[in-house]
Structures are given as structure tokens and as C-alpha cells.
Amino acid sequence: MGSVRMQRVCAWCGPAFVVVFFTGMLVAGFIPPKSPGDTPAQVAAFYRENTTAIRTGLLLMMVSAGFTIPFAAAISVQMRRAEGAFAPLAYTQLVGGAVGAVAILVPVLMFTAAAFRPGRSAEITQAINDLAMIPFVINFPPAVVQSLAIAGVALGAREGEGPVVFPRWVGWYNLLTVVGFLPAAFAVFNKKGPFAWNGLLSFWLAAVMFGGWFLIMSFVTHQAITRQEREQEQSAREPLVAQPA
């Protein structure tokens, strides 16, 4: 039962990430995001006039990245129950979660570098901001890999072939999440409109899908852990079969 309790702790890391990460974005002033069409002077003024708030928010965002790793581990443990000893999709999801933490951390560190010397040349500050903002928004590949792996387990599960840890709707939901993440890829081609890095599709849709994914996957993972716990309790209550003398 100790394993079950630790799985629950890891599963709660999903909502913890959402709270800390988006709180950090709000504190830093990244919601709503600044326009990619801002001039170097406007970008530099943002960092110069809000330095303490930006640094504080970025620190929260850095801390939040750590929550994604145990959360991915909790999901993978349940996926492995469904796949069995050889669990390529569970391991794929776990690696995707680990890479996803890096995909969050690296651009946040770049933002931190921009805020570290806010009095530098405006053009340099803008260049660092661009270098951070582009991978911050266009970081969908690890999340897509995670969602596809989960969808494979949820949609491929069959009664009688092992535990069904996630219902089929979770698979379809993860495929929908993949669709929601993909428009962010076009942010590199656009400085205005819905596909810009502050646009409706590249930022707002992806942000809602991203945060919602952690909350929904935490909920269904807790449900799977509860079923595992019940199975373990039932197995422990089953009478031992008497061995022949």
C-alpha cells in the first residue's frame, strides 16, 4: 500500500504544477503575453519596469517544472499495469514527461537571463526575449508524444487482457489535446493574428489545453490508483488455497 500512497502524491503533482506555473506567469506579467510586434524599446521597457515581478514569477515557473516529472511517473506506473512487463508506451510517456520538464525549464531560464540585466541594449533584450518566447510557445512535441502514448494505451485496452486503467474517452481526449497543441507550430511564421505567439490558437488554446490536460489526467490517474488499491485489497482478502499434503 505504500506504493499506492506514493502514486497518489505523484498524481497530485499535476494540479500543483498548474497552480504554481500559471501563478508564476501571472506574477511575471506573461498573461496576457506581449506582442511579437513590440519594438525593442517596448520589450526592454517591460523588463526594466517590472524586473522584480518578472524574476519572482520566473522562479515560480522554474519550480513548477519539477512537478511534471513525478506526475509523468504516476501516469506511467498505471500505463505499465495495462501493458504488462513490456511497456513501450509507458516508457515513451515517461520520457516525454521528462523532456517536457526541460522544454519548460530552458525557455524560462532564457527569460531569466533577459531579466538579469534589464539595462542592457534594447535590441539584445529583444533578441533574448525572442529566443525564449519561441521555444516557450512552440514546445509541443514532448506533450504530443505523451498524449499519443496515453491514447494508445486507453484505446488499445481490452477487457480480459489485463487491467483497463484508463477509460476509452481518455484516449479520445488525448487525441483532441494533440490537435489543440499543433497550431502553436505556426507561431514561428506569424507576428500577428491567431497563430502569433500571443494569438488565440497558438497561445490561448494551447494554454487551456495544456493546463486542462494536467487536471484531467490527475483525476483519471487517481481513479486508476483507487482501482489498483481495491484490487490489492481484494487479493489480500482471498483465502489461501490449501496445498495438498
N, C-alpha and C positions, 0 to 999 in steps of 0.2 A: 504493500500500500504506500510505502514511502515514494516509490516511483510515480504513482498516481498523483500524490500531493505535489511533487516537484513539477510534473507536467502541467498541473493547474497554475503554478507560479509562472511557468514559462508562457502559458497561454494568456495570462493577464498582461504580459509584456506588450501585447498588441494594442489594447486600449491605452496603456501607459505611453507607448510611442506616439499615438495620435495626439494625446493631451500635451505632452512635452514639446513635440515637434511643431505643432501648429501654434502653440503658445509662443514658442521662440520666433516663429515667423511674424506673428502679430507684434511682439515686442520690438523686433528688428525693423519693422516697417515694410516688410516684404509682402504684406497683404493689404491692399492690392499691390501687385508688382509694378515697378517702374517701367515706363515705356521704352522699348528698344530704340525709339526715335529720339530719345532725350539727347541733348547736346553734351559734350564733355563737361562744360561748366555746370550743367544741371546735375549730372551724375556726381561730380566732385562735391557740389554743394550738399547733396543728400548725405554723403559720408561725413562731410565736415560738420554739418549742423546736427547730426544725430549719432555721433560716434559712440557714446556710452550705451545708448539703447541698442544700436546695431551689434556691438560687441557682446552685450548681455544676451540678446536674442540668439546670436550665432552660437554662443556657448551652450544654451539650452538645446539647440538643434544638434550640436555635436554629441551631447549626452544622449539624446533620443536615439541616435543611430545604433547605440549599443543594445537597445531593447529589441531590435529587429532580429538579432541572432538567436537568442533563446526562443523567441516566438516561432521562427522558422524551424527550430529543432523540435518544438512541441508538435507542429503540423507533421513533420517528417516521421516522428515516432508513430503517430496514428496511421500515416500512409503505409509505413512498413508493416503494420499489423494486417493491412488489407493485401499487400503484395506478397508477404512471406519473406523467407530468408534472403532471396534475391530480389532486391527492391530498387531497380534503377530510377524509377520516378521519384521515390522518396529521397534518394541521394541527390538527384537533379534539383529538386525543390530546395534542399538544404544548401547546396552550393549557390543556387540562385539567391537565397536569402542572405548568405554571407557576402556575395558580390554586391547585392543591393545595399548593404550597410556601407560598403566602400563607395558606392555610387552616390550615396547621401553625404558621406563624410568629406570626400575630396572637394566638391564644389563649395561646401560650407567653409572649408579651410581656405579656399581661394577668396571667398567673400571676406574672411577674417584678415587676410593679407591686404585687401583693399582698404579695410577699416583701420589697419595698424598704423599707417602713415597718411592720414586724411589730408595733410597739407602738401602732398606731392603734386606734380604736374597733373592737370585735369585729364589730359589725353592718356596718361599712364593709368590713372584711376579708372577711366572708362574701359581701357583695354583689359584690365584685371577683372572688372565687373562683367564684361562680355565673356571672358574666359571662364568665369564662374557660372554665370546665368545660363549659358548654352547647355553645358552638361547637367545643370540642376534641373532643367526642364526636359531635356532630351536624354533621360536616363531610364527609358522604358524597357530595354532588353532584359535585364535581370527579373523585373516584375512580370514580364510576358512569359519568361521561362518558368517561373514559379507557378503562374496561373495555368499554363498549359499542362504542367506536370500534375497539378491537383485535379484538373479537369479529366486527365487521362485515368486517374485512379477512381474518381467519382463516377464517371460514365462507363468505365470498364468493369466495375464491380458487379458480381452476380451472386445471388443467394445460393448458399451451399458451397461456394468456392472460397470461403474464408469470411472474416468479419467485413461487413459493409460499414465502413467508418464514416463516410460522408454520403448523404442522400444525393440522388441524381441532379437535383436542382442546383446543388453546389457546383457541379461540373459546368452546367449551362451558365451559371452566374460568373464563373471564372473566365469562360469564353467571352462573355459580354464585357468583362473587365479588360480583356486583351484589346477588344475593339475600341474601348474608351481610351486606352493608353496610346494607340497608334497615331492619332492626329498630332501629338507632340513632335513627331519626327519632322514635320514640315516647318517647325519654328525656325530652322536654320535658313529657310528660303524667304521668310517674311518678317518685315519690321512693323507691319500694321495689319489689322483685320483679325479674324477668328483664329488664324494659325500662327500669329505672332506669339512671342513667349509670354505676353500678358493677355492673350486672346481667349475667347470663350472656349474654344476647343483644345488648344494646346495647353492652357493653364487651368482654367476653371473646371472644365470637365474632368481633366486628368486628376486634379486635386481632390475633387469629390469622389471619384472612383478609387483613388489611392487611399484616402482616409477611410472610406466605407469598406474597402477590402479588409483592412486590419480589424475593423469592428465585427464584420460578419464572419470572417474566418476565426476570430476569437470565440464567437458564440458557438459555431458548429464544432470547433475543436473541443470546447468544454463539454458539449453534448457527447462527442465521441469518447472523451475521457470518462464521463459518467457511465456510458455503456460498458466500457472496459472494466470499470470498478465493479459494476453489477455482475459481469461475467466472472470476475475473480472471486467475488463473494459466493456466487452460486457454485463454482467449482470447489471452493473450500468446504461448503456445506454438504456436498455429495458424499454419501457413506463410502468408505473404502470397501472394495470388493474383497471378500475373504479369499486368500490364496489356498489352493488345495494342499493338504498335508503331504 
